[in-house]
Amino acid sequence: MISSIGRRAVLTTLGGAAALSLSRPRAARAQQRSRMRRVGVLMSTAADDSLGQTYIAAFAQGLQQLGWQVGANVQIDTRWGAGDTERFRKYAADLVASAPDVIVGTAASIVADLQQASRTVPIVFVSTIDPVGSGLVASLARPGGNATGFIAYEFSLSAKLLELLKEVAPGVTRVAVVRDPSVPAGSGGFAAIQTAAPSFGVELTPVGVHDAGEIERGIAEFARGSNGGLVVVGPGSSMQLHRGLIVTLAARYRLPAVYSSPAYASLGGLICYGADATDQYRRAAGYVDRILKGEKPADLPVQAPTKYELAVNLKTAKALGLDVPASLLARADEVIE
């Protein structure tokens, strides 16, 4: 027979055990909700590239606005490819091996390397061109695999760049199209300019961007002729890596130039028109947030740019002896004096 004191002890013990058994699932669920989530990022730029740093800061800011605190409940592991395809492949494999919850990739070639390393780790791409044609997704509306994200360039934009060049420098009859033929923006963009060229009365010369030497030789040779101008196509890795050199050569040879990214404006680019990549990195944080909360890339549609920027550098125009039309200045989002 159990005494009254013994019964109370047994009941207390049983009650404590029951309470413990009930509290453990709650604690486990709370721990699961608050566990550190891991986000890998593979950038195409170098670590000391100010533009790349701006993009990473915008992405982190986007996550913070959605309730994520870097170092508290989310960890961002960044790799810098510096425009090197070998690094892209190495870092893609490294990031996948680290078992992140999601990876952000910044170019079609990078996303292809990530998918080569894994078809299951969720991927959100930014500044990627023609993801359907590149085989990264099945369709824009229903990506269908482990990747989705934001495209940064539409081929029709290239014809718009040619139009802007003729607007600011109507005397141009020869145009060097600076592009990377190995990426969709380079080949597709050049094709769009070829289609539009006859209506603007210009002759086209392609210039590759494989390395600095190719760029310098191509632009120097083109500049030997008269009435020339440049159209710089696409936001590819090589274009970003050599953007300062391209602007410098345009100034050296006094060539009016139009660029497909607002990033060239602060470097001295004459006319810059394109999607705001910084905005896309903020928007990418929204897709990462949704994936971390359980949604699948296959069900998240690929999104086109929603914010374009037109920048005009009047200092560069003055150096070239060009009068920028008032109508163009009125449309500009940024005018650099």
N, C-alpha and C positions, 0 to 999 in steps of 0.2 A: 504494500500500500504506500502511495506517495503522500507525504505530509502536505499541509496547505502551503508551507514555505516552498517545498519541492515543486508543487504544481505551479506556483507563481514563477519559479525559476525556469521550468520547462516552457511555460507559455511565453515568457519573455524571450527565451532563446528562439522559440519557433517564430514568434512575431518578428524578431530581429532578422532572422533568416529570410522570412517572406519579404520584409521590407527591402533587404539587400538584393533579393532576386528580382524585385520589381524595379529597383533603382539602377541596376546594371544595364538593362537595355536602354534606358533613357540616357545614361552616361555615355554608352557606346554610340547612340545616335548623335548626341551632342558633340562627341569627339570626332565623329565622322564629318559632321557639318563644318566643324571648325578646323579641320586638318589643313595643313599647308598644301595649296594647289601649285603645280609646277607648269610654267609656260616657257617653252623654248622659242627663241627668236633667231632667225638666220638672216642677217642683213647682207646686201650686196656691196655696201660701201666699206671703207676702212674705218677702224675704230676712232681715228682722229678726224674724221670727216664731219664738219659742223652740221651738214644737212642730215646725215644719218643720226647724229645726236638729237637734232630737232625732232625727227620722226619718232625715235624711241621715247623722248619726253612726252610727245603728244599721245602716244599709245598708253604710257603709264598714267597720264592724266585722265585719259578716257576710262581706264579701269578704276581709278580712284573715284571718279564721279558715279560709278556703278556700285560702289561700296567695297571695292577691293583695296586692301592696304599692302603695298609692296613690302615684304619682309615680315608681315604679320600673318596674313592668310593667303598670300600668293607670292611666289618666287619667280622672277624673270631671269632666265639664263640666256644670255645673248652671245652670239658668235658673229664675227665680222669677216665676210668673204673677200673684201677688197678687190672685187672684180675678177678674182682668180677662180676659174672653173674647177681646178683641182681642190682648192679650199672648199668650194661649194659641196663637192662630193664627200670630202672628209668630215666636214662639220655637220652635214646632213646625217651621216651615219652616227656620229658622236651624239647628236641630240636625240635621235631615235633610241639609241642604246641607253640613254639616261632615263627612259620611261616617263616622259612628260605627259601631262593631261591633254595638252594641245600645243601645236607649233605654229608660229607665224613665219611665213616665208615671203620674200620680197621681190621675186622675179620668177618668170616661167621656168628658167633653167634650174633654179633653186628648188621650186616645187616639184619638178620632175625628179630631181635627186632625192628629195624627201620621200616621194612615192616609191621610188626604187628601193629605198631602205625600209619602207613600211606602207602597207595598204590599209592599216587599221588605225594608226595614230591620227587623230583629227588634225587637219591643216587649215589655216586661214591665210589666204594669200592677199598681198597688197601690191599695187603698181604692177600688176600682171597683164599681159596683152594676149588677146585671143586664146583664152583657156580652153575653148572647145576645139579649135583648130590644132592646139598643142597637145590635145588628148588628156588634159588634166581633169576635165569634167565631161559628163555626157551631154549636158545642155545647161544653158544659163538658168533656166527656171527650175530644173531638177538636176542638180549636179551628180547625184547618184553614187558617188564614191566617198572617199575620206577627205575631200578637199572642197572648199568654197571660198569666196572672198570678194575682192573688189578689183575690177579692171581699171586701168589708168589711161587708156589710150584707145581712141577709135580711129580707124584708118582715114575716115573722111576729114579728120582734123588736119592732115597733111596738106590737103588742097586749100584749107583755110589759111595755113601758114604762107603759102605761095601768094594768096590774095593779099594778105597783110604786107608782104614784102613789096609787092607792086604798088600798094597804096602809099607806103612811106618812101619808096624809091622807084617812081614810075619809069625811070630811064634804064632800069635793069633789063637786059635781054638774054643774059647768060646766068644760070643758077647752078651752083654746086650743092647737091643734096648730100649732106653729111649724115650717114646712117650706118647701122650695123646690119649687114645683109644676113647674118646668121640668126637673127631674131625676127618674129613676126612684125614688129613695129617698123623695122628697117626695110624688109622686103615689101610688106603690104603698104606701108606709108609711101615708099618710092613709087609703087604702082599707082597709087591714088594721085600723086603729083604728076606722073606721066600722063594720066588721063586728062588732067586739068591744064597741063602746060600749053597746048595749042591755043586755048582760048585767051591765054595771057601773053602769047607771042614770045615765049622764052625757050631757050635751048638748055637741056639738062646735062649735068655731068655728075655721076655718082662718086662719092669719096668715102672710103671705108674707115673704120675706127678700130681695127684690130689692135693696134698699138700706137704709141705717140709718133713713131717714125712714119707710119702710113698716113696719119692725119697731117703731119707737117709737109710731107712730100705732095700729098694730094692737093692741099689748099695752096701751097706755093706754086705748083704748076698751073693750077686754075687761075691764079691771080695774075699770070703773065698776060692774059687777055684783058679786054676792056669791058665796061658796062656789066660787071659781074656782081653777084650777091650770093648769100648763103641761106639755105633752109636746113636747120638742124632738127632731125626727126627722131622722135622716140625717147622714152625714159629708161632705156636699157642699161645694164651694168657698165658697159664700156663707155656709154655716153656720160654717165654720172662720174666715172673715174677720170675722164679727160675733159670735163666741162670747162675748167679753167683754161686749159691749153687752147681749146677751140675759140673761146672769147678773145684770148690774147692774139691769136693768129688773125681773127677777123679785124681787130684793131690795127695790127701791124700792116696788113695789106689793104686797109681802108675799104673793107667789104661790108656793105650793109647786110645785117643778118637777122633772121627771125628764128626763134627757138621754141620748142614744143613743151617747155617746162618753165614755170615762174622762177625756178631756182637760179636761172641764168641772169636774172635782172640785177641782183646785188653784185654780180661779178663784172657788170658792164655790158650785158647783152642789150642790144638796141630795142628789139620788140620781143616780148616773151608771152606766149599764150598757151595755156594748157590746164589740165586738171590740177587742183590743189591737193598734192600728195599728203600734206600734213593733216588735212581734213580726213583723208582716207584712213590714216593710221588711227585717228580718234574713233572713226566708225568701226574699224577692225576690232577695237576693244569691245564693242557691243556684241559682235559675233563670238568672240572668245568667252565673254560672260555667259552667253546663251549655251554654248557648248559645255562650259564648266557646270552649268545647271542641268545638263542632261540632254540637250538637243543634239541632233546629228548633222554633220556637214552636208550629208546627202539630201537633207530636207530644207536647207537654207539657200535660197536663190543667190546666184552671183549678181552683184550690183554694179551698175555703171556709175561714173562720176556724177555728182550732183552740184559740184562747185567748180567753176572754171575761173581763171584769173587772167587778165590782160595787163601787162606792165610795160611801160614805155620809159626808156632812159634818155632824157633830154640832153644830158651831158655827152653821151655817146653820139647822139644825133648832131649836136653842135660840132663835135670833133670831125664828123664825116661831112659837114657842110649841108646837112639835110634839114628841111623845114617839115616838121611833123604836122600833118593836117589837123585842124581844130576838131574835126569830126572824130578822128582817131583818139585824140586826147580826151574828148568828152566821154568816150566809151571805156577808157582805161580805169582799172581798179586801183592802180598804183602808178604814179608819175614820179620818177626820180630826177630831181633837178641837178 
